[in-house]
Amino acid sequence: MRSRLLVPRGDLVRPCSPAIHSTTTRFFTQSASLRVGVRTRPQLGFLNVPVTTQQYRYLTTERKARLKSDIKQGIKITSYFWMAGACCFAIAFALVQETLEARYPTPHEWSMLSRIFFRGAFCERDQTDPSRTTDWVHVTNWIKSVVDRLEDPNIDGKGLKDAPSDRPKGTKDISSMSENWRRGYYEAMMLYAKAAENVEKWVTDKTQNLTIPNDYVIGPSNPNPRPFPNGNYRPPKEEDCVPTFESPNEIYMRILCTEGLTNRQRMDAGLAYATWLEFKQVTGPANIILEDAVHLAASEHALLTGGRPPLDTKTYTLIDAAGHHPSSNLLQSLTALATFRARNGDVSSALAMLVSILQARKTLPTSDPRRMPPLPQKKQTWTGAILALLKEPPYPDPPEDGTLPPLRDAKERCEEAALSLHIGEIMYTAKPTTNNTATTTAHSHREEGLGWTREAVDIAEEQLRSLSNKQSAMAARLTCRQCLAAGLENWTMMVSRLARDEKAKKEELEWNPDLHKQNKTSWWSFWRQGEHKQEDLDRWAAEEKVIAERQRRAADLLEELPTGNRGFLSFLQA
């Protein structure tokens, strides 16, 4: 019987080769269940036991308190920012209004809104931004609000009375109001009339509540309307439109019929109204209004002097009335009437009036004891400047009423130069009478008109160079600068036209020598005529060079840059 080898069972199943055992892996034997030998339940979804996880409280008492604190802190910081922004806006608004108040003073007795609207209207009128033009619709709305508030007895019109029933509708009696209130009301009404001139053609479509110029309105009065730019509205029709603003004629008539205005204010309103009527080519009523202004100034002068007015009521020329000089109102109104007649063809009457005015201006006194000398201004200290910022600036004193004759200062001499320019223009453009010496008369008239223009340029340049750069001389400098610019322009046009005419005549004679035979009396007269024309041609060419030199010399006067104290921040500016 063969013997058996007693070997454990586990040793028999092991692989004999150690190499094979080290490299072969049996993955199913790696299962924990197989190694342990324990059977588990099948993993089915509906047999799973729900496992409860730990829950946390996100809005705890501490977090709730912290969240409330953060919200309160955010609201507080945001409120601080809004309050700081509001304060900065209020400071900026106050500074702007203070600047505008210094430029356009308003009566202190007006309400705040009336004063703000008044300044805004004048600021928009004097728009200086070259990229935009004056919005006259805004100006009209603002100044209309001012006038309505001043005429409302519940706002700024306490004590205001209506004019008698024979006056235009809406006319007021401001005699019982203070001087400053009346001046402010007059300025507001004059700006209202000026703004109404620029928005006269604006209409409102009642069906769409749309305000536009009447150029876009479709109707019989506008057969070729402009294309309507806004696509959200339909083009308005004429039967649906009404005028938006009050007519300038009605406003000017209300001003002229207002009780409580001075003669100077009434005269200025009449001159402005006449200018508007002339622009509308209504020359008859314009001439009547100008004559009424002259009569008003003359009667006032006669009443103050106790004698006859220095005016010929037929020719409207000034005369010497017992040594009494004409008043400023009379000179201004008479000059306006003379220039109006010159523009409308009555040259002979206008020329006589202007010459008499010029003679009267040259005899004006250089001093007048009836005028109060200006009070010397005290030098302001730092303390006074700071205190002045804290209080409201005073309303300016009333201007002169124009009843006294003006003094013959630099500004009046420039006014004389302006009169010389008017006379020169009239004489240069005057048509000669049809006679045998028509050509000679026209040539002499042009020569004389050119002489008046040269004299005006000389006077304006001389006075402009003698004036200082002080604030008190700014009005005189402006008048002289305007006169000098207009004089140089007229002088250039006159000489260039004379040179062009003489050159054309010379060329015509060279190309058509037979033209001399019609009027030639002798060979000697023809020779002298040709020699005279060549002399005139050389003269005008030389005078053109003189004008160019005068323009170059006067360039620094005409293009004067403002200089002055730029403040302590000037080193930051270029």
C-alpha positions as CSV (number, residue, x, y, z in Angstrom):
1,M,0.0,0.0,0.0
2,R,1.4,3.2,-1.1
3,S,1.9,5.9,1.5
4,R,0.2,9.3,1.2
5,L,1.9,12.6,1.7
6,L,0.2,14.6,4.3
7,V,0.0,18.2,3.1
8,P,-2.4,20.9,4.1
9,R,-5.2,21.7,1.5
10,G,-4.3,25.4,1.3
11,D,-0.8,24.5,0.2
12,L,-2.0,22.4,-2.6
13,V,-4.1,25.0,-4.3
14,R,-1.4,27.6,-4.2
15,P,0.5,28.1,-7.4
16,C,3.9,26.5,-7.5
17,S,5.5,29.2,-9.4
18,P,6.3,32.2,-7.4
19,A,6.5,34.3,-10.5
20,I,3.0,33.6,-11.6
21,H,1.7,34.2,-8.1
22,S,3.3,37.6,-8.0
23,T,1.9,38.9,-11.2
24,T,-1.6,37.5,-11.4
25,T,-4.4,39.4,-9.5
26,R,-7.9,38.0,-8.9
27,F,-10.2,40.9,-8.3
28,F,-13.3,39.0,-7.2
29,T,-11.3,37.6,-4.3
30,Q,-10.6,41.2,-3.1
31,S,-14.3,41.7,-2.1
32,A,-14.8,42.1,1.5
33,S,-17.9,40.0,1.4
34,L,-16.1,37.1,-0.1
35,R,-13.2,37.3,2.3
36,V,-15.4,37.6,5.3
37,G,-18.1,35.4,4.0
38,V,-21.1,37.5,5.2
39,R,-24.1,38.0,2.9
40,T,-25.6,41.5,2.7
41,R,-29.0,42.8,1.7
42,P,-29.5,44.0,-1.9
43,Q,-29.2,47.7,-2.4
44,L,-32.7,48.7,-3.5
45,G,-33.9,52.3,-3.4
46,F,-37.2,51.7,-1.7
47,L,-35.5,49.6,1.0
48,N,-33.0,52.3,2.0
49,V,-33.4,53.7,5.4
50,P,-33.5,57.5,5.3
51,V,-30.5,59.1,7.0
52,T,-31.1,62.3,8.9
53,T,-28.4,65.0,8.4
54,Q,-27.7,67.8,10.9
55,Q,-29.7,71.1,10.3
56,Y,-28.2,74.5,10.9
57,R,-30.0,77.9,11.7
58,Y,-28.7,80.5,9.2
59,L,-30.6,83.5,10.7
60,T,-29.6,83.3,14.3
61,T,-30.1,86.0,16.8
62,E,-26.5,87.2,16.4
63,R,-26.7,87.3,12.7
64,K,-30.1,89.0,12.7
65,A,-28.7,91.8,15.0
66,R,-25.7,92.1,12.8
67,L,-27.8,92.3,9.6
68,K,-30.0,95.0,11.2
69,S,-26.9,97.0,12.1
70,D,-25.5,96.7,8.6
71,I,-28.7,97.9,7.0
72,K,-28.9,100.9,9.4
73,Q,-25.3,101.7,8.7
74,G,-25.9,101.6,4.9
75,I,-28.9,103.8,5.1
76,K,-27.0,106.2,7.3
77,I,-24.0,106.4,4.9
78,T,-26.3,106.7,1.9
79,S,-28.2,109.5,3.6
80,Y,-25.0,111.3,4.4
81,F,-24.0,111.1,0.7
82,W,-27.4,112.4,-0.4
83,M,-27.2,115.2,2.1
84,A,-23.7,116.1,1.1
85,G,-24.7,116.1,-2.6
86,A,-27.8,118.3,-1.8
87,C,-25.6,120.7,0.1
88,C,-23.1,120.9,-2.7
89,F,-25.9,121.5,-5.2
90,A,-27.4,124.2,-2.9
91,I,-24.0,125.9,-2.6
92,A,-23.4,125.8,-6.3
93,F,-26.9,127.2,-7.0
94,A,-26.5,130.0,-4.5
95,L,-23.1,131.0,-6.0
96,V,-24.6,131.0,-9.5
97,Q,-27.6,133.1,-8.4
98,E,-25.3,135.5,-6.5
99,T,-23.2,135.9,-9.7
100,L,-26.3,136.5,-11.8
101,E,-27.7,139.0,-9.2
102,A,-24.5,141.1,-9.6
103,R,-25.0,141.0,-13.3
104,Y,-28.7,141.4,-13.5
105,P,-29.9,143.2,-10.2
106,T,-33.5,142.6,-9.1
107,P,-35.6,144.5,-6.5
108,H,-35.3,143.0,-3.1
109,E,-39.0,143.2,-2.5
110,W,-39.7,140.7,-5.2
111,S,-40.3,137.0,-4.2
112,M,-37.5,134.5,-4.7
113,L,-39.1,132.7,-7.7
114,S,-39.7,136.0,-9.5
115,R,-36.1,137.0,-9.0
116,I,-34.8,133.6,-10.2
117,F,-37.0,133.7,-13.3
118,F,-35.9,137.3,-14.0
119,R,-32.2,136.4,-13.9
120,G,-32.7,133.2,-15.9
121,A,-34.4,135.1,-18.7
122,F,-31.7,137.7,-19.0
123,C,-29.0,135.1,-18.7
124,E,-30.5,133.1,-21.6
125,R,-30.9,136.3,-23.7
126,D,-27.2,137.1,-23.3
127,Q,-26.1,133.6,-24.2
128,T,-22.3,133.6,-24.9
129,D,-21.8,130.0,-25.8
130,P,-20.8,129.9,-29.5
131,S,-22.1,126.4,-29.9
132,R,-25.7,127.3,-29.2
133,T,-28.1,130.2,-29.8
134,T,-30.5,132.0,-27.6
135,D,-33.7,130.0,-26.9
136,W,-36.3,132.7,-27.2
137,V,-39.1,130.4,-26.3
138,H,-37.5,129.8,-22.8
139,V,-36.8,133.5,-22.5
140,T,-40.5,134.3,-23.2
141,N,-41.8,131.7,-20.8
142,W,-39.5,132.8,-18.0
143,I,-40.2,136.5,-18.4
144,K,-43.9,136.0,-18.9
145,S,-43.9,134.2,-15.5
146,V,-42.2,137.2,-14.0
147,V,-44.7,139.6,-15.5
148,D,-47.7,137.4,-14.3
149,R,-46.3,137.2,-10.8
150,L,-45.7,141.0,-10.7
151,E,-49.2,141.7,-11.8
152,D,-50.8,139.2,-9.4
153,P,-51.9,140.9,-6.2
154,N,-51.5,137.7,-4.2
155,I,-47.8,137.4,-5.1
156,D,-45.7,140.5,-5.9
157,G,-48.5,142.9,-7.1
158,K,-49.9,144.0,-3.8
159,G,-51.2,147.6,-4.2
160,L,-51.1,147.4,-8.0
161,K,-54.0,149.0,-9.8
162,D,-55.6,148.6,-13.2
163,A,-55.3,151.5,-15.7
164,P,-58.5,153.2,-16.9
165,S,-60.8,151.4,-19.3
166,D,-59.7,153.5,-22.3
167,R,-56.3,151.9,-22.2
168,P,-55.3,148.6,-23.8
169,K,-56.5,145.5,-22.0
170,G,-54.0,144.4,-19.2
171,T,-52.5,147.8,-18.8
172,K,-51.5,148.6,-15.1
173,D,-51.1,151.7,-13.0
174,I,-47.8,151.3,-11.1
175,S,-47.7,154.8,-9.6
176,S,-48.2,153.6,-6.1
177,M,-45.4,151.1,-6.3
178,S,-41.8,151.8,-5.1
179,E,-39.1,153.2,-7.5
180,N,-37.2,149.9,-7.6
181,W,-40.3,147.9,-8.2
182,R,-41.3,150.1,-11.1
183,R,-37.8,149.9,-12.7
184,G,-37.8,146.1,-12.4
185,Y,-41.3,145.9,-13.9
186,Y,-40.3,148.1,-16.8
187,E,-37.2,146.0,-17.5
188,A,-39.3,142.8,-17.4
189,M,-41.9,144.3,-19.8
190,M,-39.2,145.5,-22.3
191,L,-37.6,142.0,-22.3
192,Y,-41.1,140.5,-22.7
193,A,-41.7,142.7,-25.8
194,K,-38.2,141.8,-27.2
195,A,-38.8,138.1,-26.7
196,A,-42.2,138.3,-28.3
197,E,-40.6,139.8,-31.4
198,N,-38.6,136.6,-31.8
199,V,-41.4,134.2,-31.2
200,E,-44.2,136.0,-33.0
201,K,-44.6,133.1,-35.5
202,W,-44.9,130.3,-33.0
203,V,-48.2,128.5,-32.7
204,T,-49.8,125.8,-30.6
205,D,-51.6,122.8,-32.0
206,K,-54.6,122.4,-29.7
207,T,-55.2,118.8,-30.7
208,Q,-51.7,117.6,-29.9
209,N,-50.6,120.3,-27.3
210,L,-47.6,121.0,-29.5
211,T,-45.8,124.3,-29.8
212,I,-43.9,124.9,-33.0
213,P,-43.0,127.6,-35.6
214,N,-45.7,128.2,-38.2
215,D,-43.3,127.1,-41.0
216,Y,-44.4,123.5,-40.3
217,V,-48.2,124.2,-40.3
218,I,-50.2,122.9,-43.3
219,G,-52.7,125.5,-44.5
220,P,-53.6,128.1,-47.1
221,S,-51.2,130.7,-45.5
222,N,-48.3,128.3,-45.8
223,P,-48.5,126.5,-49.2
224,N,-45.0,125.1,-48.9
225,P,-44.6,123.9,-45.3
226,R,-41.3,122.5,-44.0
227,P,-41.0,118.8,-43.4
228,F,-42.1,118.0,-39.8
229,P,-39.0,116.6,-38.0
230,N,-40.7,114.7,-35.2
231,G,-42.2,111.4,-36.2
232,N,-44.2,111.0,-32.9
233,Y,-46.6,113.8,-33.9
234,R,-48.5,114.3,-37.1
235,P,-48.0,117.6,-39.1
236,P,-50.2,120.3,-37.6
237,K,-53.0,121.8,-39.6
238,E,-53.8,125.6,-39.7
239,E,-57.3,125.2,-38.4
240,D,-56.1,123.5,-35.2
241,C,-53.4,126.1,-34.3
242,V,-53.6,129.3,-32.3
243,P,-50.9,131.9,-31.5
244,T,-48.8,130.7,-28.6
245,F,-47.5,134.1,-27.3
246,E,-48.8,137.6,-27.0
247,S,-48.3,140.0,-29.9
248,P,-45.4,142.5,-29.6
249,N,-47.8,145.3,-30.7
250,E,-50.0,144.6,-27.7
251,I,-47.1,144.5,-25.2
252,Y,-45.5,147.7,-26.5
253,M,-48.9,149.5,-26.3
254,R,-49.3,148.3,-22.7
255,I,-45.9,149.7,-21.9
256,L,-46.6,153.1,-23.5
257,C,-49.9,153.4,-21.7
258,T,-48.7,152.3,-18.3
259,E,-49.1,154.9,-15.6
260,G,-46.0,155.6,-13.4
261,L,-43.2,155.4,-16.0
262,T,-40.7,158.2,-16.5
263,N,-40.5,160.1,-19.7
264,R,-37.1,158.5,-20.5
265,Q,-38.6,155.0,-20.1
266,R,-41.6,155.9,-22.2
267,M,-39.4,157.4,-24.9
268,D,-37.1,154.3,-25.0
269,A,-40.2,152.1,-25.3
270,G,-41.4,154.2,-28.2
271,L,-38.1,154.0,-30.0
272,A,-38.0,150.2,-29.6
273,Y,-41.6,150.0,-30.8
274,A,-40.8,152.1,-33.9
275,T,-37.9,149.9,-34.7
276,W,-40.1,146.9,-34.6
277,L,-42.7,148.6,-36.9
278,E,-40.0,149.6,-39.3
279,F,-38.8,145.9,-39.4
280,K,-42.4,144.9,-40.2
281,Q,-42.4,147.6,-43.0
282,V,-45.1,149.6,-41.2
283,T,-43.4,152.9,-41.7
284,G,-46.4,155.3,-41.2
285,P,-47.1,154.4,-37.6
286,A,-43.4,154.2,-36.9
287,N,-42.8,157.8,-38.1
288,I,-45.7,158.9,-35.9
289,I,-44.3,157.2,-32.8
290,L,-40.9,158.7,-33.4
291,E,-42.3,162.2,-33.8
292,D,-44.3,161.7,-30.6
293,A,-41.1,160.8,-28.8
294,V,-39.4,164.0,-30.1
295,H,-42.4,166.1,-29.0
296,L,-42.3,164.5,-25.5
297,A,-38.6,165.2,-25.1
298,A,-39.0,168.8,-26.4
299,S,-42.0,169.6,-24.2
300,E,-40.1,168.2,-21.2
301,H,-37.1,170.4,-22.0
302,A,-39.3,173.5,-22.4
303,L,-41.0,172.8,-19.1
304,L,-37.8,172.5,-17.2
305,T,-36.1,175.5,-18.7
306,G,-39.1,177.8,-18.7
307,G,-38.7,178.8,-22.3
308,R,-39.5,177.6,-25.8
309,P,-38.0,174.3,-26.9
310,P,-34.9,174.4,-29.0
311,L,-36.6,172.7,-31.9
312,D,-38.2,173.7,-35.1
313,T,-41.4,171.6,-35.1
314,K,-41.8,171.8,-38.9
315,T,-38.3,170.7,-40.0
316,Y,-37.3,169.0,-36.7
317,T,-34.0,170.7,-36.7
318,L,-32.4,172.1,-33.5
319,I,-32.2,175.9,-33.0
320,D,-30.4,178.0,-30.4
321,A,-33.0,178.8,-27.8
322,A,-31.6,181.5,-25.6
323,G,-28.4,179.5,-24.9
324,H,-30.2,176.4,-23.6
325,H,-28.5,173.2,-24.7
326,P,-30.7,170.3,-25.8
327,S,-31.3,167.5,-23.4
328,S,-30.1,163.9,-23.8
329,N,-33.7,162.7,-24.5
330,L,-34.1,165.3,-27.2
331,L,-30.8,164.4,-28.9
332,Q,-31.5,160.7,-28.7
333,S,-35.1,160.8,-30.1
334,L,-34.2,163.3,-32.8
335,T,-31.2,161.2,-34.0
336,A,-33.6,158.1,-34.2
337,L,-36.1,160.1,-36.2
338,A,-33.3,161.4,-38.6
339,T,-31.8,158.0,-39.2
340,F,-35.3,156.5,-39.8
341,R,-36.1,159.1,-42.4
342,A,-32.7,158.5,-44.1
343,R,-33.4,154.8,-44.3
344,N,-36.8,155.4,-45.9
345,G,-35.7,157.8,-48.6
346,D,-36.2,161.3,-47.1
347,V,-32.6,162.2,-47.4
348,S,-32.8,166.0,-47.5
349,S,-34.8,166.2,-44.3
350,A,-32.6,163.6,-42.5
351,L,-29.4,165.4,-43.6
352,A,-30.6,168.7,-42.2
353,M,-31.6,167.2,-38.9
354,L,-28.3,165.3,-38.5
355,V,-26.2,168.4,-39.2
356,S,-28.1,170.4,-36.7
357,I,-27.7,167.7,-34.1
358,L,-23.9,167.5,-34.8
359,Q,-23.6,171.3,-34.3
360,A,-25.6,171.1,-31.1
361,R,-23.4,168.3,-29.8
362,K,-20.2,170.3,-30.5
363,T,-21.5,173.1,-28.3
364,L,-22.3,171.0,-25.3
365,P,-20.7,172.0,-22.0
366,T,-17.8,170.1,-20.5
367,S,-19.2,170.5,-17.0
368,D,-22.6,171.2,-15.4
369,P,-23.1,172.4,-11.8
370,R,-26.5,170.8,-11.7
371,R,-24.9,167.4,-11.9
372,M,-23.9,165.8,-8.7
373,P,-20.3,164.6,-8.8
374,P,-19.8,160.9,-8.2
375,L,-18.9,160.0,-4.6
376,P,-15.4,158.6,-4.2
377,Q,-15.3,154.9,-3.7
378,K,-13.8,153.7,-0.4
379,K,-11.1,151.1,-0.6
380,Q,-12.5,147.8,0.5
381,T,-10.7,145.8,3.1
382,W,-10.6,142.0,3.5
383,T,-13.1,142.2,6.4
384,G,-15.5,144.4,4.3
385,A,-15.2,141.9,1.4
386,I,-16.1,139.0,3.7
387,L,-19.0,140.9,5.2
388,A,-20.2,141.9,1.7
389,L,-20.5,138.2,0.8
390,L,-22.8,137.6,3.7
391,K,-25.3,140.3,2.9
392,E,-27.4,141.0,-0.2
393,P,-25.8,143.5,-2.7
394,P,-27.7,146.8,-2.8
395,Y,-30.0,147.6,-5.8
396,P,-28.3,150.1,-8.1
397,D,-29.3,153.7,-8.1
398,P,-31.7,154.9,-10.8
399,P,-30.0,156.1,-14.1
400,E,-30.3,159.7,-15.3
401,D,-33.7,160.8,-16.5
402,G,-32.3,162.5,-19.6
403,T,-33.6,165.9,-18.8
404,L,-30.1,167.5,-18.6
405,P,-27.8,168.1,-21.5
406,P,-25.0,165.5,-21.8
407,L,-21.4,166.5,-21.0
408,R,-19.0,166.7,-23.9
409,D,-16.7,163.9,-22.8
410,A,-15.0,161.1,-24.7
411,K,-18.2,159.2,-25.1
412,E,-20.0,162.2,-26.5
413,R,-17.2,162.9,-28.9
414,C,-17.6,159.3,-30.2
415,E,-21.3,160.0,-30.6
416,E,-20.3,163.0,-32.7
417,A,-18.1,160.6,-34.8
418,A,-21.1,158.4,-35.2
419,L,-23.2,161.3,-36.5
420,S,-20.4,162.1,-39.0
421,L,-20.6,158.5,-40.2
422,H,-24.3,158.9,-40.8
423,I,-23.8,162.1,-42.7
424,G,-21.0,160.6,-44.7
425,E,-23.2,157.6,-45.7
426,I,-26.1,159.8,-46.7
427,M,-24.0,162.1,-48.8
428,Y,-22.1,159.3,-50.4
429,T,-25.3,157.5,-51.5
430,A,-27.3,160.6,-52.3
431,K,-28.7,160.5,-55.9
432,P,-27.8,163.7,-57.9
433,T,-30.4,165.7,-59.7
434,T,-30.8,165.2,-63.4
435,N,-29.0,168.1,-65.0
436,N,-26.0,168.7,-67.1
437,T,-23.7,168.5,-64.2
438,A,-25.1,165.3,-62.7
439,T,-21.8,163.4,-63.0
440,T,-19.9,166.2,-61.4
441,T,-22.4,166.6,-58.6
442,A,-22.4,162.8,-57.8
443,H,-18.6,162.9,-57.7
444,S,-18.5,165.8,-55.4
445,H,-21.2,164.3,-53.1
446,R,-19.0,161.1,-52.9
447,E,-16.0,163.2,-52.1
448,E,-17.7,165.0,-49.4
449,G,-19.2,161.9,-47.9
450,L,-15.8,160.3,-47.9
451,G,-14.4,163.4,-46.0
452,W,-17.0,163.0,-43.3
453,T,-16.1,159.4,-42.9
454,R,-12.4,160.1,-42.6
455,E,-13.1,162.7,-39.9
456,A,-15.2,160.2,-38.0
457,V,-12.5,157.5,-38.1
458,D,-9.9,160.0,-36.8
459,I,-12.1,161.2,-33.9
460,A,-13.0,157.6,-32.9
461,E,-9.4,156.4,-32.9
462,E,-8.1,159.4,-31.1
463,Q,-10.7,159.1,-28.3
464,L,-10.2,155.3,-28.0
465,R,-6.5,155.7,-27.5
466,S,-6.9,158.4,-24.9
467,L,-9.4,156.3,-22.8
468,S,-8.1,154.2,-19.9
469,N,-9.0,150.6,-19.1
470,K,-10.9,151.5,-16.0
471,Q,-14.4,150.1,-15.4
472,S,-15.9,153.6,-15.5
473,A,-14.7,154.1,-19.1
474,M,-16.0,150.8,-20.5
475,A,-19.2,152.3,-21.9
476,A,-17.2,155.0,-23.7
477,R,-14.7,152.5,-25.0
478,L,-17.5,150.3,-26.4
479,T,-19.1,153.3,-28.2
480,C,-15.7,154.4,-29.7
481,R,-14.8,150.9,-30.7
482,Q,-18.1,150.3,-32.5
483,C,-17.7,153.7,-34.2
484,L,-14.2,153.0,-35.3
485,A,-15.0,149.6,-36.7
486,A,-18.0,150.9,-38.7
487,G,-16.0,153.9,-39.9
488,L,-13.1,151.7,-41.2
489,E,-15.6,149.4,-42.9
490,N,-17.4,152.3,-44.6
491,W,-14.2,154.0,-45.6
492,T,-12.9,150.8,-47.2
493,M,-16.1,150.2,-49.2
494,M,-16.3,153.8,-50.4
495,V,-12.7,154.0,-51.7
496,S,-12.9,150.5,-53.2
497,R,-16.1,151.4,-55.1
498,L,-14.6,154.7,-56.3
499,A,-11.4,152.9,-57.5
500,R,-13.4,150.3,-59.2
501,D,-15.6,152.8,-61.0
502,E,-12.6,154.9,-62.2
503,K,-10.9,151.8,-63.4
504,A,-14.0,150.6,-65.3
505,K,-14.3,154.0,-66.9
506,K,-10.7,154.0,-68.0
507,E,-10.9,150.5,-69.5
508,E,-14.1,151.5,-71.3
509,L,-12.4,154.6,-72.8
510,E,-9.4,152.5,-73.9
511,W,-11.6,149.9,-75.6
512,N,-14.1,152.4,-77.1
513,P,-12.4,155.7,-78.0
514,D,-15.4,156.8,-80.0
515,L,-17.3,157.6,-76.7
516,H,-15.2,160.7,-76.4
517,K,-16.4,162.1,-79.7
518,Q,-20.0,162.5,-78.5
519,N,-19.1,165.0,-75.7
520,K,-15.7,166.2,-76.8
521,T,-15.5,169.9,-77.5
522,S,-11.8,170.1,-78.3
523,W,-8.7,168.0,-78.3
524,W,-7.4,169.8,-75.3
525,S,-10.4,169.1,-73.2
526,F,-10.2,165.4,-74.1
527,W,-6.6,165.3,-73.1
528,R,-7.3,167.0,-69.7
529,Q,-10.2,164.6,-69.0
530,G,-8.0,161.5,-69.5
531,E,-5.3,163.0,-67.4
532,H,-7.7,163.7,-64.6
533,K,-9.0,160.2,-64.6
534,Q,-5.5,158.7,-64.4
535,E,-4.8,161.0,-61.4
536,D,-8.0,159.9,-59.7
537,L,-7.2,156.2,-60.3
538,D,-3.8,156.6,-58.7
539,R,-5.3,158.5,-55.8
540,W,-7.8,155.8,-54.9
541,A,-5.2,153.1,-55.1
542,A,-2.9,155.1,-52.8
543,E,-5.8,155.7,-50.4
544,E,-6.6,152.0,-50.3
545,K,-3.0,151.4,-49.0
546,V,-3.6,154.1,-46.4
547,I,-6.7,152.4,-45.2
548,A,-4.9,149.0,-45.0
549,E,-2.3,150.7,-42.8
550,R,-4.9,152.3,-40.6
551,Q,-6.7,148.9,-40.2
552,R,-3.4,147.3,-39.2
553,R,-2.7,150.1,-36.7
554,A,-6.2,149.9,-35.2
555,A,-6.3,146.1,-34.9
556,D,-5.1,146.2,-31.2
557,L,-7.9,148.6,-30.4
558,L,-10.7,146.6,-32.1
559,E,-9.6,143.3,-30.8
560,E,-8.9,144.3,-27.2
561,L,-8.6,141.4,-24.8
562,P,-9.9,141.8,-21.3
563,T,-7.2,142.1,-18.7
564,G,-7.3,142.3,-15.0
565,N,-6.8,140.4,-11.8
566,R,-7.2,136.7,-12.4
567,G,-7.1,135.7,-8.7
568,F,-4.9,133.5,-6.7
569,L,-5.5,130.5,-9.0
570,S,-4.0,132.3,-12.0
571,F,-0.9,130.1,-11.9
572,L,-3.1,127.1,-12.8
573,Q,-4.4,128.8,-15.9
574,A,-2.6,128.9,-19.3
